[in-house]
Amino acid sequence: MRFKWQLRKKASQVIYLHLALKKRVIIEEFHEKQEQVREFLHSIGLGDHTTVHDEDDPDDGALPIYEGSVKNRNVPSRAALSIIRPAIGKQQTVSDKAKSAMQGYLNHFLGNLDIVNSREVCKFLEVSRLSFSPEYGPKLKEGYVLVKHLPRLAEDYTCSGCCLCHFCSCWGKNWRKVWLVLKPGFLAFLDNHLDNKLLDIVVFDVLLFEGNDEVYLAQDLKERNPLRHAFKVSGENRNIKLRTTTHAKVIEWVSAINAVGLKHSESWCHPHRFNSFAPTRGLVEDGSLAQWFIDGKAAFEAIASSIEGAKSEIYMTGWWLCPELYLRRPFDNHSSSRLDILLEAKAKEGVQIHILLYKEVSLALKINSLYSKRKLLNIHENVKVLRYPDHLSTGIYLWSHHEKLVIVDHKISFIGGLDLCFGRYDTTEHRVSDLPSFLWPGKDYYNPRESEPNSWEDTLKDELDREKYPRMPWHDVHCAVWGPPCRDIARHFVQRWNHAKRSKAPNEQKIPLLMPQHHMVLPHYLGRSKDIDIERKIWELNPAEISRKDSFSSQTPPDGIPLLLPHEATDPDSSTVENKVNGFSSSKYYSTQLSGHNTDLQSAKLVAVSESDLQAGDNWLAKHEQTCNIQSTDEVTDVGPRTLCQCQIVRSVSQWSAGTSQTEDSIHRAYCALIEEAEYFIYIENQFFISGLSEDEVIQNRVLESLYNRIMRAHEEKKCFRVIIVIPLLPGFQGGVDDGGAATVRALMHWQYRTICRGESSILQKLCSKLGPIAHEFISFFGLRTYGRLIDGGPMVTSQVYVHSKVMIVDDRCALIGSSNINDRSLLGSRDSEIAVVIEDKEFVDSFMGGNPWNAGNFSFSLRLSLWAEHLGLSAEEVHLIKDPITYNDFWSDIAKSNTNIYQETFSCIPNDTIHTRSALRQSMSQWKQKLPHTTIDLGVAPEKLEVYENGEVVVMDPMAKLKSVRGHLVSFPLEFMSHEDDLRPMFIEGEFYASPQVFH
């Protein structure tokens, strides 16, 4: 790996370097003679009692003394003479001679590892442990500065307090000397240039630009005292003041920081598409890959395998995390797959594990994150845990951290709707029972409609009676990404972690700050850069060859000193210094371009691996493309193909959630833009569907408006256009719809029905007023339901399959997958924190759209086919029926209506279209409770014998005879349920009435 950077040095600085090196040689020679004296004294029997002391300790961070002559470390003074007395002549002549003198002097020691890795040379060349770690990007400006916001070390108090020091304030009592490192994505503060301890970091984020006014990352500050030279750096909603020794250095720092931060096409400080912090990846072959997973079994097994393969670090965050969760089932055969056991095994290997937990309001939620934190912290010292936010200090009570992320070694990220917690593991069968306990141990047998456990500490103890109550099946979609989008997700995690660290544990030494890894991205995409494509080489490495045990790269030599040059001094690049000087400035600065190599033994191995893996990686991809094509067209599975895609990370964050300078709502913008750009078809699965039209003054997100406009455009253009939306039949909160303690359930129903079909703000009512009955041909709503027996010989029971996925598929070519619900909480950016990925296909397969040939994207198409095959109960031989998402309509609707009628005749389950008021619901509940010895909160138990009307006669039959006609899980969404209730929002006698309405939408 080759690095280039430029330095500007005065001739006097070179002289000071020379004197410092001479001093070091003298000190090291003295110590070598000390060793000889010790050996002599020891030989005559005095060594055990004699010690020679030196008042000046030479061990100031330089490399240990190498074996061999001191002459190997000596730079002859005559090498510096040409710099001390350059020839006098014309300006160009002086410049050439000065340049030649500099090159001649530096060449005396740049090829000598005994000298080049000393503290003095590293400082002179502005080199630190971060300089040549490729994961953090190219080498940029570095150097010592003074800062005021960091606590000062005791050893800094060396000033005698003289009047001059007080006047100059060069070493004021509140200022600390630190080594500042500029990288493309951040500004790092280190104790010194050879230290690996990160004191502080400014991760560059999107700045607020008003009109054409430029906003700068760094600005020169005018001090009252002319002997003070300062500048200010802005980022992460902070302003940090720094000082240097000269105004010229201030100008250098300000220019360098702004040059990095304000490159419009490349900077993290400028918003990208959808106003996202991250650009679109995969515009060229950069290793951007994506793979989908349907339901918990597939996703959890993949996450477990990735954790087991971790080599350096694991990042995890979620709304809810359960340490005792088994990632593989049956759980009794996979005891080592329990999350805390997996993490313990990796922590003992030296893997650094960082976990961010959402700190809930305990009165409102029962997820007990404090228990999870304590359990995780007891695993190992390499497991670091933060809970955020502190509600009292931040004033944040209503909003939550809702992302679900697992990031392993900055190489693979899992993103989507699945928290690593109880109740989420499920298969595509969506079973309602588990007796004896086989797949869902203890409280993992979960149904929040029936009961929420008051304690999660005794996890193996059942909360529900398995012979009476079904579990609530859980449908979800998750995704894995590799390459640059993985690092973008990791960058988001780092921002959140550092913000929580500063807020919660600013002085906690055991909780470190994190640095985002870098990838050479946009310049390569735009074809402007000839540099090495770092990201591709890193992606193609064998993970087993990379092992980072601290916060810095393992490519740094074991002694902590960066090797600047190859061991082979005959390498022309290692023995010469390229000088690019246009003239000799009046300030007598030398401008020198240096190149260095990270070429210790470890990095030499790294390069060799990357070259060999490049060919192997190409062969793997060639084989994989064939597999992907077969899988996407002929198979129905819960694990998708790994496909090359264009990926962009979008999110909802603000100052409270991530410490960003401004609110980002790129998920909302992505939803609206993708809907408006859709050509034929949109498929949505989401836990909530609460949105507003343009005239809505309450609901602020405009997903609904985008859908309405796109449908009206299709109608005006007389083109076929379909929108399918699958959502839960009821909110997944405890309590029957009419129960006194179920105000939250009713409130969510109110806002959801207000969006869908009730009132002038609903999409169906507005479409029907414009289009009439054909409005339902453009957009339709569905839910999922299943059935089974709890015990052998027991009654049949039913439960909704809770739709928790957050996915949108557009035209079988683009997919959006993440943690974000469709409501204001998730989409506005200033409320819940969320993250998602927009995936646009680059690999295509032959398909159909509206009866015409269509190139469908491998990722999006295969995901939709597998989702629909699960919902419709199709075999692999029947998948061809749904390849065309436009002509499916009758087939899809017929199955949904048939399944809905069967469930209604068998169970009279709730919700259904025959119950329009709360009084009618109470009457129906009363009737069924009289008929049955036991039922569930939503009337989910069938009678032993079913009475049905056929040809005008009552026929008694086994419920199973009716239920065996059910196909898949798809049912119609009950648009008429509670339709005669004017308002389902909380009443003044209910506690939820006094909460902000924004909590529910």
Buried (B, 14 or more C-beta within 10 A) or exposed (E): BEBEBEBBBBBEBBBBBBEBBBEBBEBBBBBEEBEEEBEEBEEEEEBEEEEEEEEEEBEEBBBEBEEEEBEEBBBEEEBBEBBEEBEEEEEEEBBBBBBBBBBBBBBBBBBBBBBBBBBBBBBBBBBBBBBBBBBBBBBBBBBBBBBBBBEBEEEEEEEEEEEEBEEEBBBBEEBBBBBBBBBBBBBBBBBBBBBBBBBBBBBBBBBEBEEEEEBBBBBBBEBEEEEBBBBBBBBBBEEBBBBBBEBBBBBBBBEBBBBBBBBEEBBBBBBBBBBBBBBBBBBBBBBBBBBBBBBBBBBBBBBBBBBBBBBBBBBBBBBBBBBBBBBBBEBEEBEBBBBBBBBBBBBEEEBBBBBBBBBBEEEEBBBBBEBBBEBBBEBBEBBBBBBBBEEEEBEBBBBBBBBBBBBBBBBBBBBBBBBBBBBBBBBBEBBBBBBEBBBBBBBBBBBBBBBBBEEBEEBEEBBBEBEBBBBBBBBBBBBBBBBBBBBBBBBBBBBBBBBBBBBBBEEEEEBBBBBBBBBBBBBBBEEEBEEBBBBBBBBBBEBEBBBBBBBBBBBBBEEEBBBBBBEEEEBEEBBBBEBEBEEBEEEEBBBBEBBBBBBBEBBBEBBEBBEEBEEEBEEEBEEBBEEBBEBBBEBBBBBBBBBBBBBBBBBBBBBBBBBBBBBBBBBBBBBBBBBEEBBBBBBBBBBBBBBBBEEBEEBBBBBBBBBBBBBBEBBEEEEBBBBBBBBBBBBBBBBBBBEEEBBBBBBBBBBBBBBBBBEEBBBBBBBBEEBEEEBBBBBBBBBBBBBBBBEEEBBBBBBBBBBBBBBBBBBBBBBBBBBBBBBBBBBBBBBBBBBBBBBBBBBBBEBBBBEEEBBBBBBBBBBBBBBBBBBBBBEEEEBEBBBBBBBBBEBBBEBBEBBBBBBBBBBBBBBBBEBBEBEBBBEBBEEBEEEBEEBBBBBBBBBEEBEBEEEEEEEEEEBEEBBEEBBBBBBBBBBBBBBEBEEBBBEEEBEBEEBEBBBBB
